[in-house]
């Protein structure tokens, strides 16, 4: 069990087991639902997008992450797929196109506030498939990408009603009676780290104030 010890703070082994069960149910149900809509004769590659596996890791293992919220999951994958299709039609060399597609996908996701790491994989799919492949058509960002993402979000929402986690994440307000940490304080602290952290600033504020209150009581 030591090999299964979580590396994320605040996570337990039970959380990881729950995440495994959630991913199993979420991906399986998403694939079955998509196949029911697209037809049983549809190729598996057009029923389920491979990058949804990475999205499931975020949605079920770290549902509080800003990168795992519904808009990043849906918007990030759809925007990245559209970028990948555009690059596939503009550039014949898939290796050159791969770099441009991922870089452009990051830029577009950042501009639209839907940064989602699996989007980089989604952008690669049309470029690697090449023009003429079903995954490089202009319908690809919607069917199956948007369809998969929407189902995954829906099943994650349903699953987390029973998992003990909140999804989508709603930041609660917590203030210690001795003093209050505001958003400017958190922004300053994050700027001193000089690293982008996969954490919600509101959650950091809650953690800091609860820790300060615990320290006050301990003293």
Protein Blocks (a to p, Z undefined) as FASTA:
>chain_A
ZZmpcfbehiafklmmmmmmmmmmmmmmmmmmmmmmnopkbcfklmpcfklmmmmmmmmm
mmmbmklgmklmmmmmmmmmmmmmmmmmmpmblklmmmmmmmmmmmmmmmnopacfklmm
mmmmmmmnoghiaklcfklmmmmmlmmmmmmmmmmmmmmmmnopacdddddddddfkbcc
dfklmmmmmmmnopacdddfklmmmmmmmmmmmmmmmZZ
